[in-house]
Amino acid sequence: MHNRLTAIVDLLDSATRRLDALVDAVPEERWHSRPEPGAWSAAQCVVHLNMSSEAYRAPLAAAVEEARALGERRRFDGRYRCDPLGWLLASMVGPTPRIAGKRRGRVKAPPPFLPSDDPPRDQVVTQFHELQRELVDLVRSCDGLPIHKVKVASVFVPAVRFNLYATLLILGRHQHRHLQQAEEAAGRNE
């Protein structure tokens, strides 16, 4: 598999390990506690990630099929790269820095991606694992395809489009952003 795709799989696998470590370290009762009014609990952070992965299922599958069809017509040059807008978002969407003890760079999630409920931890984690396996399989299926030539609309802001390579990178970095938030939410409730 191409080293850039391997890096995305590694990013996704490390997100899974990060979630598993959080589950092992945090008792069930703290999993659902909010660090402050209006903030998300650790559970809600993971629910948001599940909602995001769920929303990207169909667009990603369609983009892979488009890349597959495009690959049959054109020889792939073997270089995966982000488009400029995808590169910019991928560089900004990862874990947020802390300045003077406060997280900086927060962005409000659009209403369809706001976690409204707080389901049991096992249910949330099982769904994350299932969606993660699908996403890793999808990334592996991209090997040799011109995924940098295929655009995917953002499920958060549909008018914004990135190439498929950038979209996969952004998804992995987005997961780490919210897993950091989940760790902080659980840690503040000691």
DRENLO-869498 format. One line per 10 residues: number of its first residue (from 0); their letters; for each residue x, y, z of N, C-alpha, C, O. Coordinates in steps of 0.2 Angstrom, whole numbers, plus 5000, padded with zeros to 4 digits. Each point is the difference from the previous one (the first is absolute). Layout:
// residues N
NUM = a = X Y Z X Y Z X Y Z X Y Z  ... $
// end
This chain:
// residues 190
0 = mhnrltaivd = 5004 4994 5000 4996 5006 5000 5004 5006 5000 5006 5000 5003  4992 5005 4994 5004 5007 4999 5001 5002 5007 4996 5000 5004  5010 5003 4997 5002 5003 5007 4995 5005 5002 4999 5001 5007  4998 5003 4989 4996 5005 5002 4993 4997 5003 4997 5003 5004  5001 4992 4993 4994 4997 5002 5001 4996 5006 4996 5000 5005  5010 4997 4996 5002 4997 5006 5000 5005 5006 4998 4998 5005  5004 5008 4993 5000 5005 5006 4993 5002 5002 4999 5001 5006  4996 4999 4989 4993 5001 5002 4998 4994 5004 4996 5001 5005  5005 4993 4993 4998 4994 5004 5003 5000 5007 4997 4999 5005  5009 5003 4996 5004 5001 5006 4996 5005 5004 4999 4999 5006 $
10 = lldsatrrld = 4999 5007 4991 4997 5005 5004 4993 4997 5002 4998 5002 5006  4998 4995 4990 4994 4997 5003 5001 4995 5005 4996 4999 5005  5009 4996 4994 5001 4995 5005 5003 5003 5007 4998 4998 5005  5005 5008 4994 5002 5003 5007 4994 5003 5003 5000 5001 5006  4995 5002 4990 4994 5002 5003 4997 4995 5004 4997 5001 5005  5002 4993 4992 4997 4994 5003 5004 4998 5007 4996 4999 5005  5010 5001 4994 5004 4999 5007 4999 5005 5005 5000 4999 5006  5000 5007 4992 4999 5006 5004 4993 4999 5004 4999 5001 5006  4996 4997 4990 4993 5000 5003 5000 4994 5005 4997 5000 5005  5006 4994 4993 5000 4994 5004 5004 5002 5007 4998 4998 5005 $
20 = alvdavpeer = 5007 5006 4994 5004 5002 5006 4996 5004 5005 5000 5000 5006  4996 5005 4991 4995 5004 5003 4995 4996 5004 4998 5001 5006  4999 4994 4990 4995 4995 5003 5003 4997 5006 4997 4999 5005  5009 4998 4995 5003 4996 5005 5001 5005 5006 5000 4997 5006  5002 5009 4993 5002 5005 5005 4994 5003 5004 5001 5003 5005  4993 4998 4992 4995 5004 5002 4994 4995 5002 4997 4997 4996  5001 5004 5011 4994 4996 5002 4994 5003 4996 4999 5005 4998  4996 4990 5001 4994 5001 4997 4996 5007 5002 4998 5004 4996  5002 4997 5010 4997 5006 5003 5003 5007 4997 4996 5005 4999  5011 4995 5001 5003 5006 4997 4999 5000 4993 5001 5006 4997 $
30 = whsrpepgaw = 4998 4989 4999 4999 5000 4993 4995 5005 4998 5000 5003 4994  4995 4997 5010 4994 5004 4998 5000 5007 5003 4995 5004 4999  5010 4998 5005 5000 5006 5004 5003 5006 4995 5004 4999 4996  4992 5007 5005 5003 5005 4996 5004 5004 5004 4999 5002 5006  5007 5001 4992 5005 5004 5004 4997 5006 5002 5002 5003 5005  4993 5000 4991 4997 5006 5002 4994 5001 4996 4999 4996 4995  4996 5008 5007 4994 5001 4996 5001 5002 4993 5004 5004 4998  4992 4992 4997 5001 5001 4993 5006 4997 4997 5000 4999 4994  5004 4998 5010 5006 4996 4997 4997 4993 4999 4996 4997 5003  5008 4999 4992 4998 4993 4999 5004 4996 5005 5005 5001 5002 $
40 = saaqcvvhln = 4991 4993 4999 5003 4995 5004 5005 4996 4996 5000 5001 4994  5004 4994 5009 5004 4996 4996 4996 4996 4995 5001 4999 4994  4993 4998 5008 4995 4997 4996 4998 5004 4994 5000 4997 4995  4998 5009 5007 4997 5004 4994 5006 5001 4995 4998 5001 4994  5008 5000 5008 5005 5001 4995 5001 4994 4995 5000 5001 4994  4999 4993 5009 5001 4994 4996 4993 4999 4996 5000 4998 4994  4994 5004 5009 4994 5000 4996 5001 5004 4994 4998 4999 4994  5005 5007 5007 5001 5005 4994 5004 4997 4995 4999 5000 4994  5007 4996 5008 5004 4997 4995 4996 4995 4996 5001 4999 4994  4995 4997 5010 4996 4995 4996 4995 5003 4995 4999 4997 4995 $
50 = msseayrapl = 4998 5008 5007 4995 5004 4996 5004 5002 4993 4997 5000 4995  5009 5003 5006 5004 5002 4995 5002 4994 4995 4999 5001 4994  5003 4994 5009 5002 4994 4996 4994 4997 4996 5001 4998 4994  4994 5002 5010 4993 4997 4997 4999 5005 4994 4998 4997 4994  5002 5009 5006 4998 5005 4995 5005 5000 4994 4998 5001 4994  5008 4997 5007 5005 4999 4995 5000 4993 4996 5003 5000 4995  4993 4996 5008 5000 4993 4997 4998 5000 4992 5004 4998 4996  4990 5005 5003 4998 5000 4992 5005 5004 4996 5002 4998 4995  4999 5008 5007 5005 5004 4996 5006 4997 4999 5003 5001 4994  5000 4996 5011 5007 4997 4999 4999 4994 4995 5005 4999 4996 $
60 = aaaveearal = 4990 4997 5005 5000 4994 4995 4999 5002 4993 5003 4997 4996  4993 5009 5003 4999 5002 4993 5006 5003 4998 5002 4999 4994  5002 5004 5010 5006 5003 4997 5005 4995 4998 5004 5001 4996  4997 4993 5008 5004 4995 4999 4998 4997 4993 5004 4998 4996  4990 5001 5003 4997 4997 4993 5002 5005 4995 5002 4998 4994  4997 5009 5007 5002 5005 4995 5008 4999 4998 5002 5000 4995  5002 5000 5011 5007 4999 4999 5002 4993 4996 5004 5000 4996  4992 4995 5005 5001 4994 4997 4999 5001 4993 5004 4997 4995  4990 5006 5003 4999 5001 4993 5005 5005 4996 5002 4998 4995  5000 5007 5009 5005 5004 4997 5006 4997 4999 5004 5001 4995 $
70 = gerrrfdgry = 4998 4994 5010 5006 4997 4999 5001 4995 4994 5005 4999 4998  4989 4999 5000 5000 4995 4994 5001 5004 4994 5002 4998 4995  4997 5009 5005 5000 5004 4994 5007 5004 5000 5003 5001 4995  5000 5000 5011 5007 5003 5000 5005 4996 5004 4998 4997 5005  5008 5004 4994 5005 4997 5003 5001 5004 5007 5001 5006 4999  5000 4991 5006 5001 5003 5007 5007 5001 5000 5004 4996 4999  4998 5011 5003 5007 5001 5001 5003 4998 5006 5006 5001 5001  4990 4997 5004 5003 4997 5006 5001 5005 5006 5003 4999 5005  4995 5007 4993 5001 5006 5006 4993 5002 5002 4995 5002 4997  5004 4997 5010 4994 5002 5003 5002 5007 5003 5005 5001 5004 $
80 = rcdplgwlla = 4990 5004 4996 5001 5006 5003 4994 5003 5001 4995 4999 4997  5005 5006 5008 4994 5004 5001 4999 5005 4995 5005 5003 4998  4989 4999 5001 4999 5007 4996 5001 5005 5005 5000 4999 5006  5001 5007 4992 5001 5006 5005 4995 5001 5006 5003 5001 5005  4991 4999 4993 4995 5001 5006 5000 4994 5004 5000 5000 5007  5001 4994 4991 5001 4994 5004 5006 5000 5004 5000 4998 5006  5005 5004 4991 5007 5001 5004 4999 5004 5006 5002 4999 5006  4994 5007 4993 4999 5005 5005 4996 4997 5005 5002 5001 5006  4993 4996 4993 4995 4997 5005 5004 4995 5004 4999 4999 5006  5004 4996 4990 5004 4995 5003 5005 5002 5005 5001 4997 5006 $
90 = smvgptpria = 5002 5009 4993 5005 5003 5004 4997 5003 5006 5003 5001 5006  4990 5001 4994 4997 5004 5005 4995 4995 5005 4999 5002 5005  4999 4993 4992 4995 4996 5003 5002 4995 5006 4996 4997 5003  5011 5002 4997 5003 4995 5005 4998 5003 5008 4996 5004 5001  5008 4993 5003 4999 5002 5007 5001 5007 5001 5005 5003 4997  4991 5000 5008 5001 5007 5001 5005 5002 5005 5000 4996 5005  5004 5009 4994 5005 5002 5005 4996 5003 5006 4995 5003 4999  5009 4997 5006 4998 5004 5006 5004 5006 5001 5007 4999 5000  4990 5006 5001 5004 5007 5001 4997 5003 5007 4994 5001 5000  5010 5000 5005 4998 5002 5006 4994 4996 5003 4996 5002 5003 $
100 = gkrrgrvkap = 5005 4991 4996 4996 4995 5003 4993 4999 4997 4996 4996 5002  5003 5008 4992 4994 4999 4997 5001 4997 4993 5005 5002 4996  4990 4994 5002 5001 4997 4993 4998 5006 4995 4995 5004 5000  5010 4997 4995 4999 5005 4994 4998 4996 4994 5002 4995 4999  4994 5009 4997 4999 4997 4993 4993 4996 5000 5000 4996 4995  4996 5005 5010 4994 4996 5000 4995 5003 4994 5000 5006 4999  4996 4989 4999 4996 5001 4995 4993 4997 5002 5000 4994 5002  4995 5010 4997 4993 4997 5002 4998 4995 4994 5000 5001 4994  4998 4993 5008 4997 4995 4996 4993 5002 4997 4997 5003 5004  5002 4996 4990 4993 5001 4997 4995 4996 5004 5002 4995 5002 $
110 = ppflpsddpp = 4992 5008 4998 4995 4996 5004 4999 4993 4998 4999 4996 5005  5001 5001 4989 4999 4993 4999 5006 4996 5003 4999 4994 5000  5006 5009 5002 5006 4996 5003 5001 5002 5008 5005 4998 5003  4990 5004 5000 5000 5002 5007 4997 4993 5003 4994 4998 4999  5010 4999 5006 4997 4994 5003 4995 5002 5005 5001 5004 5005  4993 4994 4994 4994 5001 5004 4999 4996 5006 4997 5001 5004  5005 4993 4995 4999 4995 5005 5007 4997 5003 5005 5002 4997  4995 4994 5008 5006 4998 5003 4999 4992 5001 4999 4998 5006  5002 4998 4989 4998 4993 5000 5006 4997 5005 5005 5003 5001  4993 4990 5000 5005 4997 5004 5007 4999 4997 5000 5000 4994 $
120 = rdqvvtqfhe = 5005 5000 5010 5007 5000 4998 5001 4995 4995 5003 5001 4994  4995 4992 5008 5002 4995 4996 4997 5000 4993 5003 4999 4995  4991 5004 5004 4996 5001 4994 5004 5005 4996 5001 4999 4994  5002 5007 5008 5003 5005 4997 5007 4997 4997 5002 5002 4995  5001 4995 5010 5007 4997 4998 5000 4995 4995 5004 4999 4995  4991 4996 5005 4999 4995 4995 4998 5003 4993 5003 4998 4995  4993 5007 5005 4999 5003 4994 5006 5004 4997 5001 4999 4994  5003 5004 5010 5006 5003 4998 5004 4995 4997 5003 5001 4994  4998 4993 5009 5005 4995 4998 4997 4997 4993 5004 4999 4995  4990 5000 5004 4997 4998 4994 5001 5005 4994 5002 4998 4995 $
130 = lqrelvdlvr = 4997 5008 5007 5001 5005 4994 5007 5001 4999 5002 5002 4994  5002 4998 5011 5007 5000 4999 5003 4995 4995 5004 5001 4996  4994 4993 5005 5002 4994 4996 4998 5001 4993 5003 4999 4995  4990 5004 5004 4998 5001 4993 5005 5006 4997 5001 4999 4994  5000 5006 5010 5004 5005 4997 5007 4998 4998 5003 5002 4995  5000 4994 5009 5007 4997 4999 5000 4996 4994 5004 5000 4995  4991 4996 5004 4999 4996 4994 4999 5004 4994 5003 4998 4995  4993 5007 5006 4999 5005 4994 5007 5003 4998 5002 5001 4994  5002 5001 5011 5007 5003 4998 5004 4995 4997 5003 5002 4995  4997 4992 5007 5004 4995 4997 4998 4999 4993 5004 4998 4995 $
140 = scdglpihkv = 4989 5002 5003 4998 4999 4994 5002 5006 4995 4999 4999 4994  5003 5006 5008 5002 5006 4996 5007 4999 4997 5002 5004 4996  5002 4991 5006 5007 4999 4998 5000 5000 4992 4996 4995 4997  5008 5009 5000 5001 5000 4993 4994 5004 4996 5001 5000 4994  4995 5003 5010 4994 5004 4997 5002 5007 5000 5003 5002 5005  4995 5002 4990 5001 5007 5000 4996 5004 5005 4996 5004 4997  5004 4995 5009 4995 5003 5005 5001 5007 5001 4996 5003 5002  5010 5000 4995 5001 5007 5001 4996 5004 4994 5000 5006 5000  4998 4990 4995 4996 5003 4995 4993 5000 5001 4996 5003 4995  5001 4994 5010 4993 4999 5001 4998 5005 5006 5003 5000 5005 $
150 = kvasvfvpav = 4992 5004 4994 4997 5004 5005 4995 4997 5005 4996 4997 4997  5004 5005 5009 4995 4998 5005 4997 5006 5003 5004 5004 5003  4990 4997 4997 4997 5006 5004 5000 4999 5008 4999 4994 5002  5003 5011 5001 5000 4999 5008 4993 4999 5002 4995 5003 4998  5004 4992 5007 4993 4999 5002 4999 5006 5005 4994 5000 5002  5011 5003 5001 4998 5006 5004 4998 5006 4997 4996 5004 5002  5008 4998 4992 4998 5006 4996 5000 4997 4993 5005 5000 4996  4989 4998 5001 5000 4997 4994 5003 5004 4994 5002 4997 4995  4998 5009 5005 5003 5005 4995 5007 4999 4999 5003 5002 4995  5000 4995 5011 5008 4999 5000 5001 4993 4997 4998 4995 5003 $
160 = rfnlyatlli = 5007 5005 4993 5002 4993 4997 5008 5000 5000 5004 5004 4999  4998 4989 5003 5007 4999 5001 5001 4994 4995 4995 4996 4999  5011 5002 5000 5001 4994 4996 5000 4994 5005 5000 5001 5006  4999 4993 4992 4999 4994 5004 5006 4999 5005 4999 4998 5005  5007 5003 4992 5006 4999 5004 4999 5005 5006 5001 4998 5006  4998 5008 4993 5000 5005 5005 4994 4999 5005 5001 5000 5006  4993 4997 4992 4995 4999 5004 5001 4994 5005 4999 5001 5006  5005 4994 4991 5002 4995 5005 5005 5002 5005 4999 4998 5006  5005 5006 4992 5005 5003 5005 4996 5004 5005 5002 5000 5006  4994 5004 4992 4996 5005 5004 4996 4996 5005 5000 5001 5006 $
170 = lgrhqhrhlq = 4997 4993 4992 4996 4996 5005 5004 4997 5005 4998 5000 5006  5008 4998 4993 5005 4997 5005 5002 5006 5005 5000 4999 5006  5001 5007 4991 5002 5005 5005 4994 5003 5004 5001 5001 5006  4993 4999 4991 4994 5002 5003 4999 4995 5006 4998 5002 5006  5003 4991 4993 4999 4996 5006 5005 5001 5006 4998 5000 5005  5008 5002 4993 5005 5001 5006 4998 5007 5003 5001 5000 5006  4996 5004 4990 4998 5007 5004 4995 4998 5005 5000 5003 5005  4995 4993 4993 4994 4999 5005 5002 4995 5005 4997 5000 5005  5008 4995 4994 5002 4996 5005 5004 5004 5005 5000 4998 5006  5004 5007 4992 5003 5004 5005 4995 5004 5004 5001 5000 5006 $
180 = qaeeaagrne = 4994 5002 4991 4994 5003 5004 4997 4995 5005 4998 5002 5005  5001 4992 4992 4997 4995 5005 5005 4999 5006 4997 4999 5005  5009 5000 4993 5005 4999 5006 5000 5006 5005 5000 4999 5006  4999 5007 4991 5000 5006 5005 4994 5000 5004 5000 5001 5006  4994 4997 4990 4994 5000 5004 5000 4995 5006 4997 5001 5005  5005 4993 4993 5001 4995 5005 5005 5001 5006 4998 4999 5006  5007 5005 4992 5005 5001 5005 4998 5006 5005 5002 5000 5005  4994 5004 4992 4998 5006 5005 4995 4998 5005 4999 5003 5005  4998 4991 4994 4995 4998 5005 5002 4995 5005 4997 4996 5003  5010 5005 4999 5003 4995 5005 4997 5002 5007 5002 4997 5005 $
// end
